[in-house]
Amino acid sequence: MTILAPTNNKKQIKQKFNIGKLLSDGATNSKTAKNDIKTFILYMAPASMNGKGLNLCPHSSAGCLAACLNTAGRGKFSNVQNARINKANFFVDDRKEFLKVLTMEILFQVKKAIKGGYNIAFRLNGTTDLDFLYLLKKHTNFDYTALNKDRVFFYDYTPNLSRAIRYKNDLHYTLTFSRKEDNEAQTLEAINQGVNVAAVFFTLPTTWAGVPVIDGDKNDLEMIKNKGVILGLKAKGDAKKDTSGFVIR
């Protein structure tokens, strides 16, 4: 595949948007650090937290916005928030250039992994909900399916049921449906379709809605290792204060 390179150099982009690399090493995330595969995550400011007010989480609810992991862990620090806002501004101001830079970073890490003899995973929606793999193919000609499915993994969470079902049999991309306080019918449909469902609990049960619950906080790749289960996540950050029903008591 012929990849379109950025037309602006990295130095110009960094100065214009005050950013470093788009991808963050998963080792800086307490859960992702437990992964047995080298992982990189793209964190941007969620929802409408950008200069143009564009919603980067179009299927969000009041509950998930209030409980967003954007405020968990290192996300509570102002420098981290500023960095994520800057990345979001880069995306909404110059989407094609953003995607070109993202493609080059992915390919750089894939090349390193192949040379180093280790597997690698990417989560492109750390705090957003966009179909990045579609956007990358459309704007940069990056085809993730051309990569070795046993060496390179992509995974995400989404409350978009149609997208979760569309990708459910994809060998390269694992997409887990996110249960919210306002999508009970869609959650049940996801379960019926055999799609993994992530749900946030104050205390993890052994089953929920008749489906086994596994500890989704064990590491960030449990969704790849298990199918047709509930990925139970413990409330973190502002989610601990939730009263909307997003967090299941």
Backbone as a ProteinNet text record, in pm:
[ID]
protein_1_A
[PRIMARY]
MTILAPTNNKKQIKQKFNIGKLLSDGATNSKTAKNDIKTFILYMAPASMNGKGLNLCPHSSAGCLAACLNTAGRGKFSNVQNARINKANFFVDDRKEFLKVLTMEILFQVKKAIKGGYNIAFRLNGTTDLDFLYLLKKHTNFDYTALNKDRVFFYDYTPNLSRAIRYKNDLHYTLTFSRKEDNEAQTLEAINQGVNVAAVFFTLPTTWAGVPVIDGDKNDLEMIKNKGVILGLKAKGDAKKDTSGFVIR
[TERTIARY]
83.6	0	87.9	51.1	125	65.7	142.8	93.9	123.8	27.9	46.9	118.5	233.3	311.1	257.5	280.3	235.2	297.7	221.8	275.1	347.3	312.4	383.3	482.6	600.8	693.6	653.4	708.2	667.7	699.1	809.4	847.5	743.9	696	593.5	463.7	425	303	315.1	429.5	450.6	441.4	498.5	494.9	354.1	283.8	151	49.9	52.9	-47.4	7.9	135.5	200.1	180.2	219.9	207.3	339.7	353.2	465.2	415.1	430	377.9	228.7	157.3	14.4	-9.3	67.6	49.5	126	60.5	122.6	157.9	270.8	312.8	217.3	160.2	64.1	121.6	252.4	315.9	285.3	239.3	205.9	64.9	-12.8	-149.1	-145.8	-200.9	-189.7	-246.5	-357.4	-415	-341.4	-316.4	-249.7	-108.3	-47.2	87.7	91	-26.2	-34.6	-43.1	-63.3	-74.4	51.8	33.7	150	194.6	137.9	176.7	207.1	314.8	347.6	230	182	59.5	78.4	15.3	14.6	-129.6	-155.4	-291.3	-293.6	-400.3	-422.4	-522.9	-477.6	-564.9	-587.9	-714.1	-749.7	-856.8	-876.5	-985.5	-1117	-1203.6	-1327.2	-1436.6	-1543	-1666	-1633.9	-1682.9	-1668.8	-1558.3	-1462.1	-1353.7	-1244.2	-1280.5	-1185.2	-1226.7	-1138.9	-1161.6	-1282.6	-1326.5	-1441.9	-1569.2	-1559.2	-1676.7	-1734.7	-1654.6	-1702.9	-1706.1	-1809	-1825.4	-1748.2	-1640	-1558.7	-1607.7	-1719.5	-1786.5	-1935.2	-1971	-2108.5	-2215.5	-2178.9	-2277.5	-2268.7	-2214	-2197.6	-2330.1	-2333.5	-2449.5	-2402.7	-2497	-2461.1	-2379.5	-2417.7	-2348	-2205.1	-2184.8	-2048.6	-1959.5	-2016.6	-1936.5	-1890.7	-1980.5	-1945.5	-1844	-1850.1	-1762.5	-1642.8	-1621.2	-1517.8	-1380.4	-1307.9	-1174.2	-1074.3	-1119.2	-1033.6	-985.3	-1060.4	-1023.6	-955	-935.8	-876.9	-724.5	-661.6	-516.3	-445.9	-350.6	-274.5	-360.4	-480.1	-568.6	-613.8	-598.3	-643.2	-545.1	-424.3	-325	-344.7	-324.7	-351.6	-264.5	-138.9	-52.3	-100.3	-156.2	-210.5	-337	-422.6	-544.2	-511.6	-414.3	-375.6	-323.1	-243.9	-189.5	-301.5	-402.2	-513.4	-599.8	-617.6	-693	-618.3	-487.4	-407	-416.8	-416.9	-431	-569.3	-670.9	-807.2	-817.5	-752.5	-754.3	-684.7	-575.2	-506.2	-600.8	-672.4	-763.9	-876.1	-939.9	-1054.9	-1012.7	-890.6	-843.8	-786.4	-720.1	-653.1	-656.1	-774.2	-795.5	-702.5	-685.9	-604.2	-458.8	-405.1	-266.9	-253	-351.6	-352.2	-344.6	-427.1	-432.7	-304.1	-241.9	-114.4	-6.7	-2.1	95.2	68.6	-58.8	-95.4	-52.5	-75.4	-34.4	115.3	193.4	338.9	385	317.6	354.9	321	205.7	168	268.8	300	391.9	531.9	573	703.7	709.5	603.1	600.4	587.1	511.9	499.3	635.5	706.9	840.2	934.6	930.5	1013.9	978.4	848.4	803.3	849.6	837.4	879.1	1030.5	1104.8	1250	1289.8	1215.3	1247.7	1191.2	1104.9	1050.7	941.2	869.3	760.9	629.2	517.4	385.6	349.7	252.2	216.6	66.1	10.2	-133.7	-154.7	-265.2	-299.3	-444.6	-465.9	-600.7	-611	-682.2	-685.2	-793.9	-881.8	-984.7	-966.3	-860.8	-841.2	-947.4	-986.5	-1086.8	-1178	-1192.5	-1281.5	-1360.8	-1444.1	-1521.4	-1536.9	-1431	-1428.1	-1384.1	-1427.3	-1386.2	-1253.4	-1147.3	-1017	-967.1	-992.1	-941.2	-1005.6	-1131.5	-1197.8	-1138.3	-1119.4	-1065.8	-923.6	-842.3	-704.8	-701.8	-788.2	-795.4	-839.4	-937.5	-993.4	-895.4	-825.2	-744.1	-595.1	-544.2	-400.3	-368.4	-472.7	-455.6	-392.3	-401.3	-349.8	-451.7	-410.2	-498.2	-448.7	-515.2	-471.8	-481.6	-568.5	-583.9	-464.8	-377.3	-258.2	-147	-165.1	-65.7	-87.1	14.4	7.1	-87.6	-200.3	-303.4	-257.3	-147.8	-95.6	14.4	49.7	156	109.3	11.1	-35.8	-185	-224	-363.4	-416	-542.6	-612.3	-735.7	-766.2	-883.6	-937.4	-1065.3	-1132	-1259.3	-1316.5	-1451.5	-1538.2	-1667.6	-1758.2	-1902.6	-1981.1	-2124.3	-2204.5	-2135.3	-2199.2	-2226.5	-2349.5	-2383.6	-2359.5	-2398.2	-2381.4	-2233.8	-2147.4	-2004.7	-1951.3	-1996.9	-1951.5	-1990.7	-2111.6	-2156.7	-2081.1	-2056.7	-1986.9	-1848	-1780.1	-1643	-1632.9	-1745.1	-1739.3	-1660.8	-1652.4	-1577.7	-1444.3	-1404.6	-1278.8	-1160.7	-1069	-954.6	-844.1	-850.7	-744.4	-786.8	-917.2	-969	-1077.2	-1057.1	-1154.7	-1224.1	-1355.6	-1433.9	-1535.2	-1527.9	-1618.1	-1725.8	-1850.4	-1961.3	-1966.3	-1990.5	-1994.3	-2136.9	-2169.1	-2300.4	-2305.9	-2418.2	-2439.1	-2572.5	-2604.4	-2729.6	-2851.6	-2830	-2943.7	-2948.4	-2875.7	-2876.1	-2900.3	-2995.9	-3023.8	-3061.4	-3150.1	-3193.1	-3075.2	-2989.7	-2873.2	-2773.2	-2762.7	-2673.5	-2719.3	-2848.6	-2902.6	-2884.1	-2899.1	-2878.5	-2732.1	-2641.1	-2498.4	-2470.2	-2529.2	-2511.2	-2566.5	-2684.4	-2745.4	-2661.1	-2589.5	-2505.3	-2369.6	-2343.7	-2216.2	-2102.5	-2137.8	-2037	-2001.6	-1874.7	-1835.6	-1893.7	-1935.9	-1993.7	-1914.5	-1875.5	-1807.7	-1910.8	-1908.5	-2000	-1921.6	-1956.8	-1885.3	-1966.2	-1899.9	-1964.1	-1893.3	-1969.1	-1905.3	-1834.4	-1900.9	-1842.5	-1868.8	-1766.5	-1783.6	-1863.6	-1970.6	-2044.5	-1981.3	-2029	-1977.5	-2051.6	-2179.4	-2256.7	-2339.9	-2378.8	-2468.7	-2548.1	-2680	-2770.6	-2753.9	-2720.4	-2707.5	-2578.1	-2484.7	-2357.6	-2241.9	-2141.7	-2026.5	-1956.2	-1916.1	-1840.5	-1695.1	-1606.2	-1463.2	-1405.2	-1294.1	-1230.9	-1163.7	-1229.9	-1175.4	-1060.4	-1038.9	-927.4	-800.2	-810.8	-693.2	-583	-617.8	-530.5	-620.2	-564.3	-647.3	-671.8	-625.4	-641.7	-733.8	-806.3	-899.7	-1006.6	-1039.4	-1142.5	-1096.8	-966.4	-915	-912.6	-889.4	-875	-1008.5	-1115.3	-1246.1	-1354.6	-1449.4	-1559.4	-1693.1	-1793.6	-1926.8	-1936.2	-1859.6	-1858.8	-1887.2	-1907.1	-1915.4	-1778.2	-1720.5	-1595.4	-1630.3	-1615.5	-1650.1	-1538.1	-1573.2	-1476	-1517.5	-1424.7	-1455.4	-1458.6	-1549.4	-1562	-1431.9	-1387	-1262.1	-1284.3	-1196.5	-1205	-1341.1	-1396.8	-1527.1	-1640.3	-1615.1	-1720	-1763.7	-1676.5	-1710.9	-1825.3	-1848.9	-1954	-2083.6	-2084.5	-2197.6	-2329.5	-2434.9	-2570.7	-2667.2	-2615.1	-2700.1	-2747	-2676.6	-2705	-2598.2	-2505.2	-2395.7	-2313.7	-2287.5	-2217.1	-2322.3	-2307	-2405.3	-2369.6	-2466	-2445.6	-2480.4
-119.4	0	125.4	224.2	349.8	448.9	482.6	570	715.4	801.7	944.6	1005	1064.5	1125.9	1264.7	1315.2	1450.7	1556.1	1656.4	1764.7	1867.7	1876.8	1963.5	1878.1	1932.1	1851.2	1852.2	1755.5	1736.7	1858.8	1926.2	2043	2153.6	2176	2277.6	2242	2114.3	2069.1	2083.5	2042	2050.4	2193.6	2287.2	2427.7	2484.7	2448.5	2504.4	2458.9	2330.2	2274.9	2242.7	2268.6	2244.8	2100.6	2007.2	1865.2	1794.4	1677.8	1589.6	1478.6	1354.5	1241.5	1226.3	1174.2	1148.8	1025.9	920.7	796.1	797.6	749.6	739.3	594.2	573.7	439.5	388.7	272.1	216	189	189.3	164.1	274.1	390.6	502.2	489.5	390.5	366.6	245.5	260.4	154.2	21.5	23.3	-102.1	-153.2	-64.8	-107.2	-155.7	-103.9	-148.4	-296.8	-354.3	-497.1	-584.2	-521.1	-597.6	-679.6	-799.4	-879.6	-851.8	-747.8	-702.9	-553.1	-509.9	-367.6	-292	-188.4	-120.4	30.3	89.8	235	283.9	398.7	452.9	596.8	631.6	769.6	832.7	931.4	1006	1145.9	1182.2	1319.9	1366.7	1495.7	1546.8	1493.7	1438.4	1375.6	1476.6	1422.3	1498.8	1629.8	1741.3	1872.2	1957.5	1895.1	1968.9	2002.6	2083.8	2128.5	2265.3	2329.1	2466.9	2488.5	2386.2	2399.9	2342.1	2282.9	2227.1	2106.4	2037.8	1918.5	1801.4	1720.4	1608.9	1487.3	1454.6	1339.2	1211.3	1222.3	1106.5	1116.3	1099.1	1125.5	1037.7	925.7	837.4	842.5	950.2	963.2	995.2	971.6	1005.2	1093	1148.3	1232.5	1154.5	1028.4	946.2	915	877.9	841.3	964.1	1079.6	1201.4	1238.5	1222.9	1255.6	1157.6	1031.9	928.1	898.5	981.4	955.2	932.3	834.8	803.6	915.2	1017.2	1133.3	1192.9	1170.3	1227.7	1126.9	1003.4	899.4	903.4	857.8	847	977.8	972.4	1090.6	1195.8	1153.8	1245.9	1363.5	1354.3	1463.9	1582	1561.5	1667.8	1763.7	1892.5	1996	1981	1938.9	1924.7	1813.3	1706.8	1597.4	1644.1	1715.9	1768.7	1862.6	1948.1	2042.4	1969	1865.2	1787.1	1720.4	1668.5	1602.1	1702.1	1819.7	1924.6	1967.3	1980.5	2019.3	1916.6	1788.3	1683.3	1689.7	1713.5	1725	1844.2	1954.4	2072.3	2044.3	1969.5	1929.7	1847.5	1753.3	1668.2	1749	1837	1909.8	2021.4	2072.6	2180.9	2128.4	2014.6	1962.4	1809.8	1755.6	1612.3	1527.5	1564.4	1483.5	1479.4	1593.8	1595.4	1514.5	1526.3	1448.8	1299.7	1255.1	1112.9	1066.1	1153.1	1117.8	1099.4	1191.1	1179.8	1053.1	1025.4	906.6	779.9	776.9	661.7	638.7	745	732.1	681.2	726.8	679.7	531.9	489.5	348.4	261.6	299.9	220.3	217.3	325.9	330.6	228.9	224.8	131.8	-13.2	-35.8	-170.6	-218.7	-130.6	-165.4	-200.9	-123.5	-152	-287.2	-315.1	-441.4	-560.4	-549.6	-659.4	-681.1	-570.9	-580.7	-636.4	-597.5	-642.3	-778.2	-832.8	-965.7	-971.5	-861.9	-863.1	-820.8	-858.1	-820.4	-681	-620.9	-483	-461.5	-375.9	-345.5	-195	-152.2	-11.1	9.2	106.3	150	296.4	323.1	457.8	545.6	486.5	563.8	549.4	610.5	605.7	684.7	798.7	885.8	950.5	884.8	934.5	816.2	841.5	734.1	762.8	734.9	760.3	632.6	615.8	499	531.3	530.8	570.6	481.4	351.4	262.4	292.2	329.9	373.8	505.7	599.2	729.9	719.7	632.8	614.9	556.9	460.5	402.1	507.1	585.8	685	796.3	845.6	966.2	940.9	823.5	799.1	668.3	591.8	462.2	358.1	380.2	282.7	170.2	48.2	-68.2	-159.5	-155	-234.3	-383.5	-425	-567.6	-625.1	-538.4	-585.9	-623.6	-590.9	-622.5	-764.7	-821.6	-957.7	-962	-1032.3	-1036.2	-1106.5	-1183.7	-1253.4	-1174.5	-1059.7	-977.5	-837	-785.8	-647.7	-650.2	-590.6	-593.7	-451.8	-433.3	-307	-339.8	-255.5	-279.1	-146.5	-145.6	-24.5	-62.7	37.6	31.1	129.5	99.8	193.8	171.5	280.2	264.5	264.2	258.3	254.3	108.1	64.5	-76.8	-123.3	-44	-86.3	-107	-20.7	-37.8	-161.6	-184.6	-302.5	-431.2	-435.1	-554	-566.7	-452.7	-455.8	-516.9	-489.2	-537.3	-666.6	-725.2	-833.3	-955.5	-979.5	-1094.8	-1055.1	-931.3	-882.8	-951	-1003.5	-1075.7	-982.9	-856	-762.1	-659	-643.1	-534.6	-588.5	-571.7	-616.3	-494.8	-491.5	-377.7	-424.9	-368.8	-404.9	-298.4	-341.8	-247.9	-196.3	-66	-3	16.7	-43.5	-25	110.8	183.9	313.8	310.6	420.6	427.4	438.3	468.4	492.8	399.5	287.6	199.4	51.9	29.1	-107.2	-199.8	-153	-238.1	-271.5	-173.8	-198.3	-291.6	-277.7	-366.6	-511.4	-533.6	-669.8	-723.2	-636.7	-678.5	-716.1	-638.7	-671.1	-808.6	-834.1	-964.1	-1075.1	-1052.7	-1152.5	-1177.6	-1074.3	-1084.8	-1147.5	-1175.7	-1234.8	-1136.3	-1008.5	-903.6	-885.9	-871.6	-841.1	-707.3	-699.6	-576	-531.3	-406.1	-349.3	-275.7	-300.5	-233.5	-192.3	-77.4	-24.1	-54.2	-110.5	-150	-85.4	-66.3	-29.7	-151.5	-267.9	-394.4	-498	-569.6	-664.9	-786.8	-821.1	-944.9	-1060.4	-1179.8	-1294.6	-1308.9	-1265.2	-1263.8	-1136.3	-1098.6	-984.1	-1007.5	-988.6	-1014.9	-1157.9	-1249.2	-1389.8	-1425	-1331.3	-1351.6	-1345.4	-1431.8	-1427.7	-1292	-1244.3	-1119.1	-1153	-1100.7	-1118.1	-982.2	-985.5	-862	-790.5	-688.5	-612	-522.7	-506.8	-425.4	-508.2	-639.2	-726.3	-680.7	-655.3	-587.7	-539.4	-465.8	-401.6	-489.8	-614.6	-702.9	-820.9	-814.4	-922.2	-936.8	-827	-832.7	-916.7	-920.6	-1000.4	-1148.5	-1175.9	-1313.9	-1381.7	-1302.5	-1358.1	-1308.2	-1394.1	-1358.6	-1390.1	-1305.1	-1327.1	-1311.8	-1217.8	-1197.6	-1050.8	-1027.3	-890.4	-854.5	-748.8	-698.5	-602.8	-649	-567.6	-470.4	-342.6	-238.5	-169.9	-147	-78.9	72.2	137.9	283.6	351.3	446.2	517	666.3	746.4	890.8	944.3	1030.8	1091.2	989.8	871.4	768.5	722	735.4	691.7	774.3	893.3	981.6	967.9	877.1	866.7	833.3	903.4	873.7	858.6	860.4	856.5	715.9	614.3	476.1	421.9	508.3	462.1	357	381.9	285	197.3	67.2	-27.5	-56.4	-33.4	-60.1	-204.4
0	0	0	-80.2	-88.2	10.3	112.9	219.1	185.3	207.6	184.8	304.5	280	387.7	419.7	540.6	577.2	486.7	451.5	368.9	454.9	582	676	753.6	782.2	860.3	1006.8	1081.5	1220.5	1306.9	1275.7	1354.6	1341.8	1219.6	1197.4	1269.1	1260.1	1326.1	1476.6	1530.9	1674.9	1723.4	1646.3	1685.9	1673.2	1566.7	1542.5	1646.6	1679.9	1771.1	1910.3	1929.4	2059.2	2104.9	2017.8	2048.9	2027.3	2088.8	2062.4	1973.4	2017.2	1942.2	1968	1868.1	1885.6	1972.1	1950.8	2024.1	2155.8	2259.6	2391.4	2419.9	2481.8	2521.7	2629.2	2606.7	2701.1	2838	2848.7	2978.6	3078.4	3029.2	3119	3175.1	3125.4	3173.1	3265.6	3387.2	3488.1	3441.2	3364.1	3317.1	3193.8	3098.9	2976.2	3003.2	3108.9	3145.4	3178.6	3211.6	3243.7	3118.4	3002.4	2878.6	2854.2	2799.5	2763.9	2620.8	2559.9	2426.6	2434.5	2370.8	2365.7	2304.6	2374.8	2334.1	2324.7	2225	2209	2200.5	2263.2	2272	2221.3	2151.9	2111	2206.1	2282.2	2371.6	2315.7	2299	2265.3	2361.9	2370.4	2452.6	2397.3	2482.1	2434.3	2400.6	2341.9	2314	2242.8	2297.3	2230.1	2289.7	2356.4	2419.6	2317.9	2220.3	2119.2	2068.8	1994.9	1954.4	1866.3	1794.3	1706.1	1766.5	1883.3	1948.9	1878.7	1795.1	1725.9	1823.5	1816	1908.9	1859.2	1928.4	1890.9	1958.3	2030	2091.1	2057.1	1929.6	1885	1947.2	2007.8	2070.7	2223.2	2274.5	2419.6	2487.5	2617.5	2699.8	2814.1	2887.6	3001.5	3103.2	3122.9	3220.7	3180.4	3052.9	3012.8	3002.3	2969	2967	3107.7	3203	3341.6	3398.4	3351.9	3406	3316.3	3216	3115.2	3177.2	3121.9	3170.6	3143.2	3073.7	3051.9	3183.7	3290.6	3420.9	3512.1	3463.7	3548.4	3543.4	3649	3652.8	3622.6	3529.5	3490.6	3421.9	3377.6	3307.9	3391.9	3522.3	3608.5	3609.3	3555.8	3557.3	3440.5	3465.8	3366.1	3241.8	3258.7	3141.6	3049.4	3108.2	3028.1	2956.4	3027	2965.2	2849.5	2869.6	2763.7	2641.5	2664.1	2552.7	2473.8	2543.6	2475.7	2398.8	2454.9	2385	2259.5	2268.5	2152.9	2040.6	2075.8	1974.9	1910.5	1993.2	1939.9	1845.1	1880.5	1794	1661.5	1666.5	1543.1	1456	1516.7	1440.5	1375.9	1451.2	1396.3	1300.5	1316.5	1228.7	1097.7	1101.2	981	984.8	962.3	978.5	892.4	766.7	676.8	722.3	763.2	810.8	939.9	1027.5	1151.4	1119.6	1026.7	993.5	925.5	848.6	787.1	893.2	989.4	1097.7	1179.1	1207.7	1283.5	1209.3	1078.8	998.8	1007.9	994.4	999.5	1136.9	1244.1	1378.1	1396.2	1345.4	1355	1281.1	1157.4	1076.7	1136.5	1198.1	1263.7	1377.5	1458.7	1570.3	1523.1	1416	1360	1309.9	1240.9	1189.5	1303.7	1411.9	1528.4	1589.6	1596.7	1656.5	1574.1	1442.4	1355.3	1367.5	1366.7	1378.8	1515	1619.9	1754.6	1790	1702.2	1725.2	1830.3	1851.7	1948.9	1883.4	1946	1896.6	1946.2	1880.4	1913.9	1898.7	1982.6	1978.7	1979.1	1918.7	1912.7	1955	2041.1	2077.4	2036.9	1927.8	1871.8	1932.8	2012.1	2082.3	2232.9	2283.8	2428.3	2501.4	2443.8	2506.3	2401.7	2286.1	2180.9	2125.1	2026.3	1965	1816.2	1740.7	1597	1525.5	1401.3	1323.2	1254.4	1332.9	1281.9	1168.8	1176.7	1073.7	938.7	939	815.5	767.3	860.2	823	769.3	829.6	783	641.6	614.9	481.1	379	416	324	292.3	392.4	373.6	353.5	394.1	379.6	308.3	274.3	209	301.3	432.9	528.8	545.2	512.6	521	632.5	747.1	861.6	835.8	742.4	714.6	638.9	588.8	518.2	615.3	743.1	843.8	896.8	955	1008.2	1127.5	1112.6	1217.4	1344	1334.8	1451.8	1522.2	1465.8	1523.1	1559.2	1482.7	1501.3	1531.3	1644.5	1688.9	1706.7	1670.6	1696.8	1781	1877.5	1961.4	2013.6	2048.7	2098.6	2172.4	2238.6	2294.2	2215.6	2200.2	2134.9	2181.4	2197.4	2222.6	2092.2	1979	1847.8	1811.3	1827.7	1808.9	1666.2	1567.4	1428.5	1395.5	1449.6	1423.8	1495	1617.3	1692.1	1619.4	1564.4	1490.8	1358.6	1293	1163.7	1174.7	1284.8	1300.8	1383.6	1421.2	1521.5	1475.5	1345.2	1295	1231.8	1253.9	1197.2	1266.8	1190.2	1245.9	1294.5	1256.1	1290.6	1395.6	1413	1496.7	1589	1719.4	1818.7	1878.2	1863.4	1910.4	2013.7	2133	2242	2258.1	2269	2285	2428.1	2441.9	2574.1	2621.6	2734.4	2794.3	2863.8	2845.5	2910.8	2984.1	3048.9	3124.4	3034.3	2904.5	2816	2695.1	2698.9	2580.8	2617.7	2705.9	2751.8	2636.9	2546.6	2435	2344.3	2318.7	2233.8	2302.9	2434	2509.2	2497.8	2512.6	2500	2358.6	2258.7	2120.2	2096.4	2153.9	2141.4	2202	2318.9	2383.1	2294.6	2237.2	2149.2	2024.8	1981.1	1861.9	1892.3	2019.8	2057.7	2067.5	2074.3	2086.9	2234.4	2264.8	2402.1	2444.5	2569.5	2622.2	2744.7	2745.8	2862.2	2947	3076.4	3168.8	3292	3346.7	3462.9	3589	3688.8	3813.6	3932.3	4041.7	4167.7	4224.7	4214.6	4258.3	4150.4	4106.9	3998.6	4042.4	3969.2	3996.1	3918.4	3938.5	3861.9	3728.7	3726.9	3603.1	3598.7	3478.6	3460.6	3333.3	3341.2	3227.9	3177.7	3271.6	3235.9	3164.3	3163.2	3091.2	3191.2	3176.8	3267.3	3262.6	3379.2	3388.1	3417	3333.5	3359.4	3398.5	3465.1	3512.2	3396	3342.9	3231.4	3270.5	3401.5	3449.5	3466.4	3447.7	3462.4	3369.7	3246.3	3149.3	3036.6	2943.3	2841.5	2719.3	2723.9	2609.5	2638.4	2750.4	2782.7	2674.7	2607	2503.2	2384.4	2360.5	2250.4	2287.8	2414.2	2460.8	2489.1	2508.6	2544.8	2449.8	2419.4	2330.2	2397.4	2371.8	2424.8	2575	2631.2	2776.4	2809.3	2939.4	2989.5	3045	2994	3048.5	3161.8	3282.9	3398.3	3431.8	3438.1	3469.8	3599.7	3686.6	3812.2	3791.2	3858.7	3846.3	3888.1	3803.8	3830.7	3813.9	3873.1	3855.6	3894	3808.6	3836.4	3832.3	3774.1	3766.7	3904.6	4002.8	4138	4196.2	4139.4	4189.1	4108.1	4011.6	3918.8	3987.1	3947.8	3995.8	3878.3	3753.4	3636.3	3602.7	3652.9	3614.7	3521.1	3478.3	3394.7	3468.1	3595.6	3679.4	3747	3732.3	3787.2	3932.4	4021.3	4162.6	4195.9
[MASK]
+++++++++++++++++++++++++++++++++++++++++++++++++++++++++++++++++++++++++++++++++++++++++++++++++++++++++++++++++++++++++++++++++++++++++++++++++++++++++++++++++++++++++++++++++++++++++++++++++++++++++++++++++++++++++++++++++++++++++++++++++++++++++

